[in-house]
Structure formats: C-alpha cells, structure tokens
Amino acid sequence: MKIAMIGTGYVGLVSGVCFSDFGHEVVCVDKDPRKIEMLKAGRVPIYEPGLDVLMARNVAAGRLSFTGDLDAAVDGADAVFIAVGTPTRRGDGHADLTYVMAAAEEIAHALTGYAVIVTKSTVPVGTNAQVRAAIEKTAPGKAFDVASNPEFLREGAAIDDFMRPDRVVVGVTSERAKKVMGEVYRPLFLRDFPILYTDLETAELIKYAANAFLATKITFINEIARLCEKVGADVKQVSRGIGLDGRIGNKFLHAGPGYGGSCFPKDTSALARIGQEHAAPMQIVETVIKVNEEVKRRMVEKILDLCGGSVNGKTVAVLGVTFKPNTDDMRDAPSLTIIPALVGGGARVNVVDPQGRREGEHLLPGVTWMEDAYAAAAGADAVVILTEWNEFRALDLARMARAMKHSRMADLRNVYSPKDAAEAGFAAYTGVGR
Ligand SMILES: NC(=O)c1ccc[n+]([C@@H]2O[C@H](COP(=O)([O-])OP(=O)(O)OC[C@H]3O[C@@H](n4cnc5c(N)ncnc54)[C@H](O)[C@@H]3O)[C@@H](O)[C@H]2O)c1
C-alpha cells in the first residue's frame, strides 16, 4: 500500500511511522516547514517514547519519508489520511474544522487516481460527508471514497496502542474503500486485533463517545474523592474496591487534579455542542465539563489551605506541568489553571518537568524553571506534585523535607501517602480524597 499522511503531529507522525513499520510505503506531509526539516534530519519534533528508534528504522528501510509537498505525496497513494488538528473553536466550544476542510481541498486538487481519503482526526458527526462534498465540488469526476478511522492512541504509550489496539474502527460506505482499509490494517487483522466496520456517522460518534465516557469516569472518581475528604474515607481504596468489579474496571479511576490534555477537554466540549445542535443534549457530559473545571479550581484552594490560607510572598515548588507523564504535550493541562492562580496569588513558583519546559516556557510566564525536584523545593514553603512522572514517584522525601523552609506537600496525584510524608518529616501533607 502507498499511504500519504497529512499532518505529522502526535497522531499523524505515530500513525505514519507505524504504518511504515507494517511494511507500507508512507509519505508524511506537514505544512510546518520546521517540522519537516527536523524530520528529514532524523529528529522527532515531539516527545513520545520509542518513536525515534522506530522512525529511524523505517526511514533506513526506505519505506518512510517526509515532505512539505502534498501533491507529490498524494500522487499515486491508495489511502490519504487526514491527521490534522481539530481544536476547540473560539467562542462556541465546537470543533474547529478549518484544518480538516483545508486539507480536504488540497487533497482534491492533488488526486491523480482512485484513493480513499481517510479522516483520522477526531471530527463531529457529519464531517466525513462534508469532506466528501468538498472534494466532489473541488474535483468533480475524480474517483475517490471517504472513510472515517478515528484514532484511540494515548500519548506516552502511542506506539504500543497503535501496534496493539483494543480495536480499530473504520467507517466506510463502499466495498472498494473497505477493501483498501482492510489492506492498510491487514497486519493487525492477521494478529487478531478486532476491526469494526461501520458507517461514517457511527465511526465518528464512537470516538467522541469513548472519550466522553473516559472523561466521565475520571470526573466521577474526582467527585467521589471530594466526598471522601468530607467523610474521612480513602479514595484510593474506594477506587480499588469498585475497580475490581469487572463491570467497572480499574482504569481511569485515579483521583487527581482534573482531566486535561489535547483530547478530553475539546472532545467533551465538541460532543456537548453536537448534542445541542441535534436537540439531544448531552447532559451528563455537560455536567462533567463543569465539574472538571471545579476540580481544577479546588486544587488551588487545597494549596492555599496548605499554606495557611495564602501563598502571597511564599515559594511553591511544582513538580510536573505536562497533562500526564511521558509526553511533552501541555494542551489544556491542569497546570495551566493551577500555576497562574498561584502566581496571581503572589507566590514565587519554581517548576520542574522532564519534558514540559519547551512548551511550558511560553505558557507559564513568571515561573522559575529548575533542573530537579530537590533544587525546586529547596527553601520552599510548599511542594506540589502535579504530574506523576516516574522521577517524582521515588523521591527522597526526607532529603526534600529537610531542605524546605516549610515542609508541606500537596500531592495531587496521590503518589505518596500521609504516612510516607509524616515519616519523612513533612509537617503537612494533603492528597486528593484521603
Ligand atoms: N494527540 C492525541 O493523543 C490524539 C489521540 C487521538 C486522536 N487525536 C486527534 O487527532 C487529530 C490530530 O491531533 P494531534 O494531537 O496529532 O495534532 P497536532 O496539532 O499535534 O498535529 C497536527 C499537525 O497537522 C499539521 N497540519 C495542519 N494542516 C495541515 C495541512 N493542510 N497540510 C499538512 N499539514 C497540516 C500541523 O502543522 C500539525 O503539525 C485531532 O483531531 C485530535 O483530536 C489526537
């Protein structure tokens, strides 16, 4: 198969690299010349564990290349994937389809023979039909089909998720497109990973329903965590107690500072809009969005309480700014709500993150970047664990407590326990829901 991948972000690059590893001939396209330059030089523009090695292997094998020339990449391709961003549109919470529709038009101009145009970006119900109409209008008479192939990979574990997916969802409207998509995913089909063929609208909705469900699960346990704090229960044990029930499952049941990242916030918001537009309000999802905002704000109050009601003039060390470990992605990270609130409250904020600095420097003005957790905490009035990177999971807490002015910890990921903190000499500890 010859594949063109339009967009080399977290999804496009991982998908392109993995498809080439399946043995397909893949050309990745991006309109950002800096990205293409880096990729051509063998450098990966994002942090995703294992991606550099897999990319180098497939470039060396001659199956994977990068270009800014969309026309050349689309010429002769069996499948053209659209993997561009669909951020929240300013003002109304809807998914912004500008990039998707622009890519569709460019592809329409570039088509030379039959190809399947596959939307991998997360897009509202009806978008694939819109893509088809746009291509028909721009390039009447050209032979093509559209397909919807939402992506479920998680940043930080993206390669494994792509290579060993729980399922692959493919929305198609013709046998010819189904055959091409079957060939694209043949290596996974041969290894018995389920491929679910649906119509376009169903595939589009599966993606939003999946993300909204997971966001709901996280928000549910965050709400239970709050109740735990009031009644003296331990949310970690509640999570375990319910997660062992096979009908519930133990994933996405960790109480924390609220969900963030490049998908859940924008996809819950888009699903709420889709529901409103079709007179089928997504009341649960709307509530989830509201509660998640409250959760983030509650974290600020927790830190203020820990510091005696105010952080004015105090030094707070924040460990972790990315929305989760093993990624450099800062989009909608809870740190972007919590840290500005601390800075606004008059705190001096020292931050440390293994991969977050490159993005974080522009997004978090007024903070001081430190090299490691101990340097950040030295002389501080409180330390806040915001992202559970491995290097923050095995800290020498006694060493940290000794170096602090006031040994107080807000552990917003429940990495440690009140007992661990007390034994290490911390004068005060607050977790989430315990
Ligand atoms: N990031 C994730 O974990 C994840 C997971 C599943 C699904 N998704 C979905 O995948 C889509 C892409 O997400 P992402 O995080 O990879 O986005 P991203 O912003 O990291 O990457 C998008 C890339 O597309 C490029 N681009 C935009 N228009 C282009 C055009 N016309 N031609 C060539 N390149 C173009 C941009 O320059 C950018 O490099 C979104 O719809 C997102 O919701 C993301």
Ligand as a Chemical Component Dictionary entry (heavy atoms), coordinates in Angstrom:
data_LIG
# 
_chem_comp.id                   LIG 
_chem_comp.type                 NON-POLYMER 
_chem_comp.pdbx_formal_charge   0 
_chem_comp.three_letter_code    LIG 
# 
loop_
_chem_comp_atom.comp_id 
_chem_comp_atom.atom_id 
_chem_comp_atom.alt_atom_id 
_chem_comp_atom.type_symbol 
_chem_comp_atom.charge 
_chem_comp_atom.model_Cartn_x 
_chem_comp_atom.model_Cartn_y 
_chem_comp_atom.model_Cartn_z 
_chem_comp_atom.pdbx_ordinal 
LIG N1  N1  N 0  -2.965 13.756 20.489 1  
LIG C1  C1  C 0  -3.632 12.655 20.800 2  
LIG O1  O1  O 0  -3.339 11.960 21.755 3  
LIG C2  C2  C 0  -4.790 12.230 19.934 4  
LIG C3  C3  C 0  -5.339 10.947 20.110 5  
LIG C4  C4  C 0  -6.401 10.554 19.305 6  
LIG C5  C5  C 0  -6.924 11.430 18.350 7  
LIG N2  N2  N 1  -6.389 12.683 18.216 8  
LIG C6  C6  C 0  -6.935 13.551 17.172 9  
LIG O2  O2  O 0  -6.028 13.569 16.076 10 
LIG C7  C7  C 0  -6.025 14.854 15.443 11 
LIG C8  C8  C 0  -4.619 15.396 15.391 12 
LIG O3  O3  O 0  -4.162 15.589 16.712 13 
LIG P1  P1  P 0  -2.638 15.867 17.063 14 
LIG O4  O4  O 0  -2.536 15.897 18.541 15 
LIG O5  O5  O -1 -1.785 14.926 16.288 16 
LIG O6  O6  O 0  -2.499 17.352 16.433 17 
LIG P2  P2  P 0  -1.188 18.237 16.258 18 
LIG O7  O7  O 0  -1.623 19.625 16.422 19 
LIG O8  O8  O 0  -0.089 17.693 17.128 20 
LIG O9  O9  O 0  -0.735 17.998 14.755 21 
LIG C9  C9  C 0  -1.416 18.450 13.633 22 
LIG C10 C10 C 0  -0.402 18.691 12.510 23 
LIG O10 O10 O 0  -1.080 18.897 11.293 24 
LIG C11 C11 C 0  -0.369 19.868 10.539 25 
LIG N3  N3  N 0  -1.260 20.419 9.511  26 
LIG C12 C12 C 0  -2.382 21.160 9.668  27 
LIG N4  N4  N 0  -2.947 21.423 8.473  28 
LIG C13 C13 C 0  -2.193 20.815 7.522  29 
LIG C14 C14 C 0  -2.259 20.706 6.112  30 
LIG N5  N5  N 0  -3.255 21.268 5.410  31 
LIG N6  N6  N 0  -1.298 20.024 5.470  32 
LIG C15 C15 C 0  -0.298 19.447 6.160  33 
LIG N7  N7  N 0  -0.182 19.506 7.496  34 
LIG C16 C16 C 0  -1.122 20.177 8.180  35 
LIG C17 C17 C 0  0.099  20.856 11.580 36 
LIG O11 O11 O 0  1.184  21.633 11.124 37 
LIG C18 C18 C 0  0.495  19.899 12.734 38 
LIG O12 O12 O 0  1.848  19.520 12.639 39 
LIG C19 C19 C 0  -7.001 15.711 16.261 40 
LIG O13 O13 O 0  -8.251 15.690 15.656 41 
LIG C20 C20 C 0  -7.062 15.002 17.602 42 
LIG O14 O14 O 0  -8.263 15.205 18.260 43 
LIG C21 C21 C 0  -5.325 13.088 18.967 44 
# 
loop_
_chem_comp_bond.comp_id 
_chem_comp_bond.atom_id_1 
_chem_comp_bond.atom_id_2 
_chem_comp_bond.value_order 
_chem_comp_bond.pdbx_ordinal 
LIG N1  C1  SING 1  
LIG C1  O1  DOUB 2  
LIG C1  C2  SING 3  
LIG C2  C3  SING 4  
LIG C2  C21 DOUB 5  
LIG C3  C4  DOUB 6  
LIG C4  C5  SING 7  
LIG C5  N2  DOUB 8  
LIG N2  C6  SING 9  
LIG N2  C21 SING 10 
LIG C6  O2  SING 11 
LIG C6  C20 SING 12 
LIG O2  C7  SING 13 
LIG C7  C8  SING 14 
LIG C7  C19 SING 15 
LIG C8  O3  SING 16 
LIG O3  P1  SING 17 
LIG P1  O4  DOUB 18 
LIG P1  O5  SING 19 
LIG P1  O6  SING 20 
LIG O6  P2  SING 21 
LIG P2  O7  DOUB 22 
LIG P2  O8  SING 23 
LIG P2  O9  SING 24 
LIG O9  C9  SING 25 
LIG C9  C10 SING 26 
LIG C10 O10 SING 27 
LIG C10 C18 SING 28 
LIG O10 C11 SING 29 
LIG C11 N3  SING 30 
LIG C11 C17 SING 31 
LIG N3  C12 SING 32 
LIG N3  C16 SING 33 
LIG C12 N4  DOUB 34 
LIG N4  C13 SING 35 
LIG C13 C14 SING 36 
LIG C13 C16 DOUB 37 
LIG C14 N5  SING 38 
LIG C14 N6  DOUB 39 
LIG N6  C15 SING 40 
LIG C15 N7  DOUB 41 
LIG N7  C16 SING 42 
LIG C17 O11 SING 43 
LIG C17 C18 SING 44 
LIG C18 O12 SING 45 
LIG C19 O13 SING 46 
LIG C19 C20 SING 47 
LIG C20 O14 SING 48 
# 
